[in-house]
């Protein structure tokens, strides 16, 4: 354990994340336009909370909720009331563009903890999750610094996940500022 709830990177995470994404693709059917492993567990070498984040991209959130609630419940997920993502500082976007739906499954006997973030295809929050992941994958030299920040932050805030997120969000905003420059220069698209 490196922090209160952040652990060293596990090489198996990438394979496990791909397997979880594949399983969700099967279960959710055509309403899931794309299912991807995102977040820190999707970045080689990144320390992380041992919880997999998966992004399900959809054409319509309400259609997705109607289609996904039952199959996700069968897999042990429950929908939680987190229906909007953090809008990056200086973005100037209206919060309504950053909507999502969120399901979580927590660890149990033989159960892998997973967060499912359901976002609209082409929305800024769908793009940001992919940009964050892909920028770190393309810049492995930045991974140790961000991982060290997360470890120190987790140790400082203890089990207060809300405070952890509140402090981490502006740092993610900084990373995304640099990542946007890389995306423009490299021609990256989600």
Steps between C-alpha positions, in 0.01 A plus 500: 500500500645837405230728640171484683329345198748539213715197421797432274423417138413138432608372156184288482274809500523560125396145417230499769365834378482373142316191621252704702437732203442199275254350744305827522490522118337156492251576777399852397449434132468756220398792724864501613670665203843459660627351829852590611727455798588851623648660811822426682473121486510533118840673504811279520700570815238726661425461871124494547204416714447130423166578334456467125340791316318410180343751265191403304432742216138528391282702264239584768537486878133434578481215248820360654361513853189312392710242315785464751342506849381137498805331341739700718298414812535132409878551504486661845501866395274767639436840351613789717383863484822641350362650180758762407876512469733774618529777241869589462601840634513762229302286257201733499265215415153474647472211748211351300748392231681285759211269589542128553347202676699298748484142629734342754580151616711459809731219600364187654580133490661460160352830372718761334405860593395699193359844422299537181489854362236530229554807282366628170709437189682820407436672832787689663511265800515191277790656312681616814506148650658360183742791460618467861570128453660530158721796594648310795546190284689714247703673774616229742762739638213698661347196671733487805435864593121471476508166683713653778253788532212254540687295761584808708147635466343169604727481806414861592121469475458154651173338397333827392430423133308826449798708616732282290291578191469870582879537524574274201259670254709819450811289442311300237405836347873584473576165336217549253630846404829342395322201347285730283816652352629149426166401344506802270865448401474124448155489338366279781131427486300269725 
